[in-house]
Amino acid sequence: MKLLQVDSSARASSVTRRLTAKFTEEWRKNHPDGDVIQRDLSATALPLITDDWLATRLEESKLTPEQRSYLSTSDELIEELQAANTVVIGAPMYNFSIPSSLKAWIDQIVRLGKTVGYGPNGPQGLLARKKVVVITSRGAAYEKGTARGAFDFQEPYLLHILTFIGLTDVTFIHAENQGREEADVFFSAAAERIGGIVIDQDQQVVAH
């Protein structure tokens, strides 16, 4: 079993980092022999999507050394994702959406022929049978159907893009109201939920 932990906050003590670390800790308890792949998106700036990205439409045998070098980061990130059985993503809400580092990671892993294909019926995600947990931190609460909920461009986007590449088993854990006095209460609730989700996922794997 392999777990991919993706952190997108540049703050070492951020809420999402603390919660993804909690998830990984609980996962290790249930999988003492499992492997954890840690991807800190703040450690290295990912390549920009330039004209060189057009090389993704070419057959690999036709790529130049320069094109292979440019795509090497994308290859590495996709291989990490393909190898994982479970993926936990730490995603703080910035300006109602996601950090630029997480968007850069997404741009590198959404790739024709690798994670998404096109056929007679349109696009088809090529990743499957993986469990994804997205852990967010938010300064306020964004309940669906409320006026503030209309400003949530974080969960809808992440759910759509992950589903687009075949990751349809996605669970969100929101540590909300982190900008308010009751922040610790909501943090504790999110941390408590993590343990239950790890156990529930393991039971589902056994059931399959």
C-alpha positions in Angstrom: 0.0 0.0 0.0 1.2 3.5 -0.8 0.0 6.9 0.4 0.8 10.1 -1.5 0.8 13.2 0.8 0.6 16.5 -1.1 1.0 19.7 0.8 0.4 23.1 -0.9 0.7 25.6 2.0 4.0 27.5 2.2 3.5 27.9 6.0 5.3 25.2 8.0 2.8 25.4 10.8 -0.4 25.7 8.7 -3.6 24.0 9.6 -3.6 21.9 6.4 0.0 20.7 7.1 -0.9 19.7 10.6 -4.0 17.8 9.4 -2.3 16.0 6.5 0.4 15.0 9.0 -2.4 13.7 11.2 -3.9 11.7 8.3 -0.5 10.2 7.5 0.1 9.3 11.1 -3.2 7.4 11.3 -2.6 5.8 7.9 0.8 4.5 9.1 -0.8 2.9 12.2 -3.1 0.9 9.9 -0.4 0.2 7.3 2.9 -0.3 9.2 4.5 -1.8 6.1 3.1 0.8 3.7 5.1 3.5 1.9 4.5 7.2 2.1 5.4 9.5 -0.7 5.6 13.1 0.5 5.3 15.9 -2.0 5.8 19.4 -0.6 4.7 21.8 -3.3 6.3 24.8 -1.6 9.8 23.3 -1.7 10.3 23.6 -5.5 8.6 25.8 -8.1 7.0 23.6 -10.7 7.5 24.4 -14.5 5.2 26.8 -16.2 2.9 25.6 -18.9 4.7 27.0 -22.0 4.6 26.3 -25.7 6.8 23.2 -24.9 3.7 21.6 -23.3 2.5 20.9 -26.9 5.0 18.0 -26.7 2.5 16.1 -24.6 0.6 15.6 -27.9 3.5 13.8 -29.5 4.4 10.1 -29.3 7.2 9.6 -26.8 9.5 8.1 -29.4 9.4 11.4 -31.2 10.3 13.6 -28.3 13.6 15.5 -28.4 16.0 15.5 -25.4 14.9 19.0 -24.6 11.2 18.0 -24.6 11.9 15.0 -22.5 13.7 17.2 -20.0 10.8 19.7 -19.9 8.2 16.9 -19.3 10.4 15.1 -16.7 8.7 16.8 -13.8 5.3 16.0 -15.1 6.4 12.4 -15.6 7.6 12.2 -12.0 4.5 13.7 -10.5 2.2 11.4 -12.5 4.2 8.3 -11.5 3.8 9.2 -7.9 0.1 9.6 -8.4 -0.2 6.3 -10.3 1.7 4.4 -7.7 -0.5 5.6 -4.7 -3.5 3.7 -3.4 -4.5 6.7 -1.3 -3.9 10.4 -1.9 -4.2 13.1 0.8 -4.1 16.7 -0.4 -3.7 19.7 1.9 -5.4 22.7 0.3 -5.8 26.0 2.3 -8.4 28.3 0.8 -6.8 31.4 -0.7 -9.2 34.1 -2.1 -12.0 31.6 -2.3 -9.9 29.1 -4.3 -6.7 27.1 -4.1 -3.0 28.0 -3.7 -1.0 28.7 -6.9 1.3 25.8 -6.0 -1.5 23.3 -6.0 -2.8 24.7 -9.3 0.7 24.2 -10.7 0.7 20.6 -9.5 -2.7 20.0 -11.1 -1.5 21.5 -14.4 1.4 19.0 -14.4 -0.7 15.9 -13.7 -3.7 16.5 -16.0 -2.1 15.2 -19.2 -3.4 13.7 -22.4 -2.6 10.0 -22.7 -1.3 9.8 -19.1 -4.2 10.7 -16.8 -7.0 11.6 -19.3 -7.9 10.3 -22.7 -10.4 11.2 -25.4 -12.7 8.8 -27.2 -16.0 8.7 -29.1 -17.8 9.6 -25.9 -15.5 12.4 -25.0 -12.9 12.7 -22.1 -12.2 9.7 -19.9 -10.2 9.7 -16.7 -7.4 7.1 -16.7 -6.8 7.0 -13.0 -9.1 4.7 -11.0 -9.4 2.7 -7.8 -7.7 5.3 -5.7 -9.1 7.0 -2.6 -8.5 10.8 -2.3 -9.0 12.9 0.8 -8.8 16.7 0.4 -8.2 18.5 3.7 -8.9 22.2 3.6 -8.6 25.2 5.9 -10.9 28.2 5.6 -11.2 31.4 7.4 -15.0 31.2 7.6 -17.7 28.6 6.8 -19.0 28.1 3.2 -22.1 25.9 3.6 -23.8 25.0 0.3 -26.9 27.0 -0.4 -25.8 30.0 1.7 -24.7 33.4 0.4 -21.1 32.7 1.5 -21.3 29.2 -0.1 -21.6 30.8 -3.5 -18.0 32.0 -3.0 -16.6 28.5 -2.7 -14.6 27.9 -5.8 -12.3 25.5 -4.0 -14.2 22.3 -3.5 -16.2 22.4 -6.7 -13.1 23.0 -8.8 -11.0 20.3 -7.0 -13.9 17.8 -7.3 -14.4 18.5 -11.0 -10.7 18.3 -12.0 -10.0 15.2 -9.9 -13.0 13.4 -11.4 -11.9 14.5 -14.8 -8.7 12.4 -14.5 -10.6 9.4 -13.0 -10.3 10.1 -9.3 -14.0 9.8 -8.4 -13.7 8.5 -4.8 -13.0 11.9 -3.2 -13.7 13.0 0.4 -13.4 16.5 1.7 -12.6 17.4 5.3 -13.0 21.2 5.9 -11.4 22.9 8.9 -13.6 25.9 8.7 -13.8 29.2 10.7 -10.1 29.2 11.2 -10.2 33.0 11.2 -12.5 33.1 14.2 -12.4 32.6 18.0 -13.8 29.1 17.7 -11.0 27.9 15.3 -9.7 25.3 17.7 -13.1 23.6 18.0 -13.4 23.2 14.2 -9.7 22.1 14.0 -10.4 19.4 16.5 -13.5 18.3 14.7 -11.6 17.9 11.5 -8.8 16.0 13.2 -11.3 13.6 14.8 -12.9 13.0 11.5 -9.6 11.9 10.0 -9.3 8.9 12.2 -12.7 7.7 11.2 -12.1 8.1 7.5 -8.8 6.2 7.6 -10.5 3.3 9.3 -13.6 3.4 7.0 -11.4 3.4 3.9 -9.4 0.4 5.1 -12.7 -1.5 5.7 -13.8 -0.7 2.2 -10.6 -2.0 0.8 -11.0 -5.3 2.7 -14.6 -5.6 1.5 -13.5 -5.3 -2.1 
